[in-house]
Amino acid sequence: MNQLVRMSQIGDAEQIEEPSAELRVPFAQSGAFVCKFIIGEPNDRAVCCGAPVADGKSWCAFHRRIVFEPTRPGRIR
């Protein structure tokens, strides 16, 4: 898998329904306002999620919870 997945976030991601496979599009043809989370291996025929995203976002809510680790209280970076 090419995206960073933290085991602590898998439970969170399951609370939001995974986008339909029917929305998937080739990464090279993905436009603005669609999820860019790559499904499978990143190569010249990569396929991305394709679900609608909020303005200015790169990932849908389901994949955003997998890609980003929430900050923990008291943790200084």
Backbone as XML, in Angstrom:
<?xml version="1.0"?>
<chain id="A" units="angstrom">
  <residue number="1" name="MET">
    <atom name="N" x="0.849" y="-1.177" z="0.000"/>
    <atom name="CA" x="0.000" y="0.000" z="0.000"/>
    <atom name="C" x="0.889" y="1.232" z="0.000"/>
  </residue>
  <residue number="2" name="ASN">
    <atom name="N" x="0.548" y="2.212" z="-0.759"/>
    <atom name="CA" x="1.415" y="3.356" z="-0.913"/>
    <atom name="C" x="1.112" y="4.510" z="0.032"/>
  </residue>
  <residue number="3" name="GLN">
    <atom name="N" x="0.011" y="4.525" z="0.722"/>
    <atom name="CA" x="-0.321" y="5.592" z="1.657"/>
    <atom name="C" x="0.024" y="5.175" z="3.078"/>
  </residue>
  <residue number="4" name="LEU">
    <atom name="N" x="0.280" y="6.169" z="3.908"/>
    <atom name="CA" x="0.601" y="5.921" z="5.305"/>
    <atom name="C" x="-0.668" y="5.542" z="6.052"/>
  </residue>
  <residue number="5" name="VAL">
    <atom name="N" x="-0.672" y="4.385" z="6.677"/>
    <atom name="CA" x="-1.835" y="3.929" z="7.436"/>
    <atom name="C" x="-1.390" y="3.657" z="8.857"/>
  </residue>
  <residue number="6" name="ARG">
    <atom name="N" x="-2.051" y="4.255" z="9.793"/>
    <atom name="CA" x="-1.761" y="4.026" z="11.204"/>
    <atom name="C" x="-2.879" y="3.152" z="11.757"/>
  </residue>
  <residue number="7" name="MET">
    <atom name="N" x="-2.502" y="2.113" z="12.474"/>
    <atom name="CA" x="-3.485" y="1.168" z="12.995"/>
    <atom name="C" x="-4.512" y="1.855" z="13.886"/>
  </residue>
  <residue number="8" name="SER">
    <atom name="N" x="-4.112" y="2.918" z="14.579"/>
    <atom name="CA" x="-5.040" y="3.618" z="15.453"/>
    <atom name="C" x="-6.144" y="4.312" z="14.675"/>
  </residue>
  <residue number="9" name="GLN">
    <atom name="N" x="-5.951" y="4.517" z="13.374"/>
    <atom name="CA" x="-6.939" y="5.231" z="12.572"/>
    <atom name="C" x="-7.875" y="4.307" z="11.807"/>
  </residue>
  <residue number="10" name="ILE">
    <atom name="N" x="-7.568" y="3.047" z="11.731"/>
    <atom name="CA" x="-8.412" y="2.145" z="10.955"/>
    <atom name="C" x="-9.823" y="2.108" z="11.522"/>
  </residue>
  <residue number="11" name="GLY">
    <atom name="N" x="-9.968" y="2.081" z="12.822"/>
    <atom name="CA" x="-11.295" y="2.098" z="13.441"/>
    <atom name="C" x="-12.060" y="3.359" z="13.099"/>
  </residue>
  <residue number="12" name="ASP">
    <atom name="N" x="-11.383" y="4.507" z="13.074"/>
    <atom name="CA" x="-12.032" y="5.768" z="12.723"/>
    <atom name="C" x="-12.529" y="5.747" z="11.284"/>
  </residue>
  <residue number="13" name="ALA">
    <atom name="N" x="-11.726" y="5.222" z="10.382"/>
    <atom name="CA" x="-12.096" y="5.202" z="8.977"/>
    <atom name="C" x="-13.307" y="4.300" z="8.732"/>
  </residue>
  <residue number="14" name="GLU">
    <atom name="N" x="-13.470" y="3.279" z="9.540"/>
    <atom name="CA" x="-14.596" y="2.366" z="9.354"/>
    <atom name="C" x="-15.924" y="3.019" z="9.717"/>
  </residue>
  <residue number="15" name="GLN">
    <atom name="N" x="-15.901" y="4.120" z="10.465"/>
    <atom name="CA" x="-17.139" y="4.785" z="10.835"/>
    <atom name="C" x="-17.731" y="5.572" z="9.670"/>
  </residue>
  <residue number="16" name="ILE">
    <atom name="N" x="-16.930" y="5.886" z="8.667"/>
    <atom name="CA" x="-17.395" y="6.561" z="7.462"/>
    <atom name="C" x="-17.409" y="5.519" z="6.356"/>
  </residue>
  <residue number="17" name="GLU">
    <atom name="N" x="-18.479" y="5.485" z="5.602"/>
    <atom name="CA" x="-18.608" y="4.478" z="4.553"/>
    <atom name="C" x="-17.594" y="4.714" z="3.439"/>
  </residue>
  <residue number="18" name="GLU">
    <atom name="N" x="-16.947" y="3.634" z="2.998"/>
    <atom name="CA" x="-15.972" y="3.742" z="1.910"/>
    <atom name="C" x="-16.693" y="4.112" z="0.610"/>
  </residue>
  <residue number="19" name="PRO">
    <atom name="N" x="-16.117" y="5.032" z="-0.172"/>
    <atom name="CA" x="-16.747" y="5.431" z="-1.432"/>
    <atom name="C" x="-16.877" y="4.252" z="-2.399"/>
  </residue>
  <residue number="20" name="SER">
    <atom name="N" x="-17.874" y="4.314" z="-3.244"/>
    <atom name="CA" x="-18.147" y="3.261" z="-4.208"/>
    <atom name="C" x="-17.000" y="3.100" z="-5.202"/>
  </residue>
  <residue number="21" name="ALA">
    <atom name="N" x="-16.731" y="1.860" z="-5.592"/>
    <atom name="CA" x="-15.702" y="1.579" z="-6.596"/>
    <atom name="C" x="-16.103" y="2.141" z="-7.957"/>
  </residue>
  <residue number="22" name="GLU">
    <atom name="N" x="-17.370" y="2.415" z="-8.152"/>
    <atom name="CA" x="-17.844" y="2.978" z="-9.421"/>
    <atom name="C" x="-17.324" y="4.401" z="-9.643"/>
  </residue>
  <residue number="23" name="LEU">
    <atom name="N" x="-16.890" y="5.072" z="-8.589"/>
    <atom name="CA" x="-16.386" y="6.442" z="-8.700"/>
    <atom name="C" x="-14.927" y="6.500" z="-9.137"/>
  </residue>
  <residue number="24" name="ARG">
    <atom name="N" x="-14.228" y="5.386" z="-9.098"/>
    <atom name="CA" x="-12.796" y="5.365" z="-9.390"/>
    <atom name="C" x="-12.498" y="5.811" z="-10.819"/>
  </residue>
  <residue number="25" name="VAL">
    <atom name="N" x="-11.416" y="6.566" z="-10.945"/>
    <atom name="CA" x="-10.988" y="7.085" z="-12.248"/>
    <atom name="C" x="-9.471" y="6.972" z="-12.363"/>
  </residue>
  <residue number="26" name="PRO">
    <atom name="N" x="-8.946" y="6.887" z="-13.593"/>
    <atom name="CA" x="-7.493" y="6.897" z="-13.744"/>
    <atom name="C" x="-6.931" y="8.196" z="-13.173"/>
  </residue>
  <residue number="27" name="PHE">
    <atom name="N" x="-5.818" y="8.098" z="-12.452"/>
    <atom name="CA" x="-5.241" y="9.273" z="-11.805"/>
    <atom name="C" x="-4.951" y="10.377" z="-12.821"/>
  </residue>
  <residue number="28" name="ALA">
    <atom name="N" x="-4.446" y="10.007" z="-13.972"/>
    <atom name="CA" x="-4.107" y="10.999" z="-15.002"/>
    <atom name="C" x="-5.336" y="11.766" z="-15.488"/>
  </residue>
  <residue number="29" name="GLN">
    <atom name="N" x="-6.524" y="11.198" z="-15.322"/>
    <atom name="CA" x="-7.753" y="11.844" z="-15.779"/>
    <atom name="C" x="-8.565" y="12.444" z="-14.641"/>
  </residue>
  <residue number="30" name="SER">
    <atom name="N" x="-8.047" y="12.362" z="-13.434"/>
    <atom name="CA" x="-8.786" y="12.916" z="-12.302"/>
    <atom name="C" x="-8.693" y="14.435" z="-12.345"/>
  </residue>
  <residue number="31" name="GLY">
    <atom name="N" x="-9.819" y="15.063" z="-12.168"/>
    <atom name="CA" x="-9.843" y="16.520" z="-12.201"/>
    <atom name="C" x="-9.909" y="17.101" z="-10.795"/>
  </residue>
  <residue number="32" name="ALA">
    <atom name="N" x="-10.267" y="18.361" z="-10.747"/>
    <atom name="CA" x="-10.426" y="19.025" z="-9.455"/>
    <atom name="C" x="-11.657" y="18.470" z="-8.754"/>
  </residue>
  <residue number="33" name="PHE">
    <atom name="N" x="-11.668" y="18.561" z="-7.458"/>
    <atom name="CA" x="-12.825" y="18.197" z="-6.628"/>
    <atom name="C" x="-13.129" y="16.705" z="-6.581"/>
  </residue>
  <residue number="34" name="VAL">
    <atom name="N" x="-12.099" y="15.863" z="-6.832"/>
    <atom name="CA" x="-12.254" y="14.415" z="-6.639"/>
    <atom name="C" x="-11.098" y="13.915" z="-5.777"/>
  </residue>
  <residue number="35" name="CYS">
    <atom name="N" x="-11.350" y="12.858" z="-5.021"/>
    <atom name="CA" x="-10.357" y="12.273" z="-4.123"/>
    <atom name="C" x="-9.196" y="11.686" z="-4.932"/>
  </residue>
  <residue number="36" name="LYS">
    <atom name="N" x="-7.984" y="12.060" z="-4.545"/>
    <atom name="CA" x="-6.779" y="11.619" z="-5.251"/>
    <atom name="C" x="-6.092" y="10.429" z="-4.574"/>
  </residue>
  <residue number="37" name="PHE">
    <atom name="N" x="-6.749" y="9.784" z="-3.611"/>
    <atom name="CA" x="-6.177" y="8.615" z="-2.931"/>
    <atom name="C" x="-5.993" y="7.509" z="-3.962"/>
  </residue>
  <residue number="38" name="ILE">
    <atom name="N" x="-4.746" y="7.048" z="-4.121"/>
    <atom name="CA" x="-4.456" y="6.026" z="-5.126"/>
    <atom name="C" x="-4.830" y="4.655" z="-4.581"/>
  </residue>
  <residue number="39" name="ILE">
    <atom name="N" x="-5.623" y="3.937" z="-5.362"/>
    <atom name="CA" x="-6.049" y="2.580" z="-5.015"/>
    <atom name="C" x="-5.065" y="1.624" z="-5.670"/>
  </residue>
  <residue number="40" name="GLY">
    <atom name="N" x="-4.371" y="0.837" z="-4.871"/>
    <atom name="CA" x="-3.389" y="-0.102" z="-5.411"/>
    <atom name="C" x="-2.023" y="0.534" z="-5.520"/>
  </residue>
  <residue number="41" name="GLU">
    <atom name="N" x="-1.235" y="0.085" z="-6.469"/>
    <atom name="CA" x="0.136" y="0.551" z="-6.634"/>
    <atom name="C" x="0.196" y="1.810" z="-7.501"/>
  </residue>
  <residue number="42" name="PRO">
    <atom name="N" x="1.038" y="2.771" z="-7.097"/>
    <atom name="CA" x="1.207" y="3.972" z="-7.921"/>
    <atom name="C" x="2.101" y="3.659" z="-9.124"/>
  </residue>
  <residue number="43" name="ASN">
    <atom name="N" x="1.526" y="3.672" z="-10.301"/>
    <atom name="CA" x="2.288" y="3.449" z="-11.526"/>
    <atom name="C" x="1.647" y="4.273" z="-12.643"/>
  </residue>
  <residue number="44" name="ASP">
    <atom name="N" x="2.038" y="4.025" z="-13.874"/>
    <atom name="CA" x="1.514" y="4.832" z="-14.975"/>
    <atom name="C" x="0.025" y="4.585" z="-15.247"/>
  </residue>
  <residue number="45" name="ARG">
    <atom name="N" x="-0.541" y="3.532" z="-14.663"/>
    <atom name="CA" x="-1.981" y="3.269" z="-14.810"/>
    <atom name="C" x="-2.699" y="3.329" z="-13.466"/>
  </residue>
  <residue number="46" name="ALA">
    <atom name="N" x="-2.210" y="4.177" z="-12.586"/>
    <atom name="CA" x="-2.783" y="4.298" z="-11.241"/>
    <atom name="C" x="-4.241" y="4.756" z="-11.306"/>
  </residue>
  <residue number="47" name="VAL">
    <atom name="N" x="-5.038" y="4.229" z="-10.387"/>
    <atom name="CA" x="-6.449" y="4.573" z="-10.288"/>
    <atom name="C" x="-6.670" y="5.247" z="-8.940"/>
  </residue>
  <residue number="48" name="CYS">
    <atom name="N" x="-7.403" y="6.350" z="-8.940"/>
    <atom name="CA" x="-7.673" y="7.032" z="-7.672"/>
    <atom name="C" x="-9.138" y="6.869" z="-7.286"/>
  </residue>
  <residue number="49" name="CYS">
    <atom name="N" x="-9.439" y="7.164" z="-6.046"/>
    <atom name="CA" x="-10.767" y="6.984" z="-5.462"/>
    <atom name="C" x="-11.855" y="7.657" z="-6.289"/>
  </residue>
  <residue number="50" name="GLY">
    <atom name="N" x="-11.694" y="8.946" z="-6.580"/>
    <atom name="CA" x="-12.651" y="9.656" z="-7.427"/>
    <atom name="C" x="-13.893" y="10.175" z="-6.724"/>
  </residue>
  <residue number="51" name="ALA">
    <atom name="N" x="-14.019" y="9.952" z="-5.421"/>
    <atom name="CA" x="-15.192" y="10.449" z="-4.685"/>
    <atom name="C" x="-15.127" y="11.981" z="-4.604"/>
  </residue>
  <residue number="52" name="PRO">
    <atom name="N" x="-16.271" y="12.633" z="-4.534"/>
    <atom name="CA" x="-16.272" y="14.099" z="-4.405"/>
    <atom name="C" x="-15.574" y="14.539" z="-3.120"/>
  </residue>
  <residue number="53" name="VAL">
    <atom name="N" x="-14.884" y="15.691" z="-3.182"/>
    <atom name="CA" x="-14.185" y="16.235" z="-2.016"/>
    <atom name="C" x="-14.626" y="17.670" z="-1.762"/>
  </residue>
  <residue number="54" name="ALA">
    <atom name="N" x="-14.393" y="18.117" z="-0.531"/>
    <atom name="CA" x="-14.671" y="19.505" z="-0.183"/>
    <atom name="C" x="-13.692" y="20.409" z="-0.931"/>
  </residue>
  <residue number="55" name="ASP">
    <atom name="N" x="-14.090" y="21.617" z="-1.179"/>
    <atom name="CA" x="-13.277" y="22.586" z="-1.900"/>
    <atom name="C" x="-11.861" y="22.689" z="-1.328"/>
  </residue>
  <residue number="56" name="GLY">
    <atom name="N" x="-10.866" y="22.502" z="-2.176"/>
    <atom name="CA" x="-9.481" y="22.631" z="-1.761"/>
    <atom name="C" x="-8.868" y="21.401" z="-1.124"/>
  </residue>
  <residue number="57" name="LYS">
    <atom name="N" x="-9.590" y="20.329" z="-0.985"/>
    <atom name="CA" x="-9.081" y="19.111" z="-0.358"/>
    <atom name="C" x="-8.578" y="18.139" z="-1.426"/>
  </residue>
  <residue number="58" name="SER">
    <atom name="N" x="-7.662" y="17.246" z="-1.025"/>
    <atom name="CA" x="-7.135" y="16.242" z="-1.947"/>
    <atom name="C" x="-7.766" y="14.874" z="-1.750"/>
  </residue>
  <residue number="59" name="TRP">
    <atom name="N" x="-8.339" y="14.641" z="-0.547"/>
    <atom name="CA" x="-8.898" y="13.334" z="-0.235"/>
    <atom name="C" x="-10.319" y="13.471" z="0.293"/>
  </residue>
  <residue number="60" name="CYS">
    <atom name="N" x="-11.120" y="12.437" z="0.058"/>
    <atom name="CA" x="-12.473" y="12.388" z="0.617"/>
    <atom name="C" x="-12.367" y="12.144" z="2.126"/>
  </residue>
  <residue number="61" name="ALA">
    <atom name="N" x="-13.460" y="12.269" z="2.838"/>
    <atom name="CA" x="-13.452" y="12.112" z="4.298"/>
    <atom name="C" x="-12.948" y="10.727" z="4.710"/>
  </residue>
  <residue number="62" name="PHE">
    <atom name="N" x="-13.325" y="9.693" z="3.979"/>
    <atom name="CA" x="-12.907" y="8.331" z="4.308"/>
    <atom name="C" x="-11.384" y="8.204" z="4.236"/>
  </residue>
  <residue number="63" name="HIS">
    <atom name="N" x="-10.788" y="8.644" z="3.136"/>
    <atom name="CA" x="-9.349" y="8.488" z="2.960"/>
    <atom name="C" x="-8.545" y="9.529" z="3.742"/>
  </residue>
  <residue number="64" name="ARG">
    <atom name="N" x="-9.100" y="10.678" z="4.007"/>
    <atom name="CA" x="-8.405" y="11.692" z="4.809"/>
    <atom name="C" x="-8.134" y="11.155" z="6.210"/>
  </residue>
  <residue number="65" name="ARG">
    <atom name="N" x="-9.042" y="10.385" z="6.768"/>
    <atom name="CA" x="-8.852" y="9.808" z="8.106"/>
    <atom name="C" x="-7.763" y="8.742" z="8.108"/>
  </residue>
  <residue number="66" name="ILE">
    <atom name="N" x="-7.476" y="8.170" z="6.959"/>
    <atom name="CA" x="-6.409" y="7.170" z="6.855"/>
    <atom name="C" x="-5.061" y="7.854" z="6.648"/>
  </residue>
  <residue number="67" name="VAL">
    <atom name="N" x="-5.029" y="8.890" z="5.829"/>
    <atom name="CA" x="-3.791" y="9.556" z="5.461"/>
    <atom name="C" x="-3.209" y="10.392" z="6.598"/>
  </residue>
  <residue number="68" name="PHE">
    <atom name="N" x="-4.043" y="11.110" z="7.339"/>
    <atom name="CA" x="-3.566" y="12.009" z="8.390"/>
    <atom name="C" x="-3.732" y="11.414" z="9.778"/>
  </residue>
  <residue number="69" name="GLU">
    <atom name="N" x="-2.706" y="11.586" z="10.594"/>
    <atom name="CA" x="-2.780" y="11.177" z="11.995"/>
    <atom name="C" x="-3.226" y="12.389" z="12.803"/>
  </residue>
  <residue number="70" name="PRO">
    <atom name="N" x="-4.304" y="12.273" z="13.574"/>
    <atom name="CA" x="-4.727" y="13.414" z="14.386"/>
    <atom name="C" x="-3.664" y="13.766" z="15.430"/>
  </residue>
  <residue number="71" name="THR">
    <atom name="N" x="-3.566" y="15.045" z="15.741"/>
    <atom name="CA" x="-2.592" y="15.457" z="16.754"/>
    <atom name="C" x="-3.035" y="14.978" z="18.125"/>
  </residue>
  <residue number="72" name="ARG">
    <atom name="N" x="-2.067" y="14.618" z="18.925"/>
    <atom name="CA" x="-2.363" y="14.169" z="20.283"/>
    <atom name="C" x="-2.144" y="15.327" z="21.241"/>
  </residue>
  <residue number="73" name="PRO">
    <atom name="N" x="-2.990" y="15.463" z="22.243"/>
    <atom name="CA" x="-2.803" y="16.544" z="23.217"/>
    <atom name="C" x="-1.437" y="16.438" z="23.899"/>
  </residue>
  <residue number="74" name="GLY">
    <atom name="N" x="-0.791" y="17.584" z="24.061"/>
    <atom name="CA" x="0.483" y="17.612" z="24.755"/>
    <atom name="C" x="1.689" y="17.249" z="23.915"/>
  </residue>
  <residue number="75" name="ARG">
    <atom name="N" x="1.471" y="16.953" z="22.654"/>
    <atom name="CA" x="2.585" y="16.562" z="21.792"/>
    <atom name="C" x="3.125" y="17.814" z="21.093"/>
  </residue>
  <residue number="76" name="ILE">
    <atom name="N" x="4.415" y="18.061" z="21.243"/>
    <atom name="CA" x="5.050" y="19.206" z="20.617"/>
    <atom name="C" x="5.858" y="18.715" z="19.421"/>
  </residue>
  <residue number="77" name="ARG">
    <atom name="N" x="5.681" y="19.379" z="18.301"/>
    <atom name="CA" x="6.411" y="18.997" z="17.093"/>
    <atom name="C" x="7.583" y="19.881" z="16.868"/>
  </residue>
</chain>
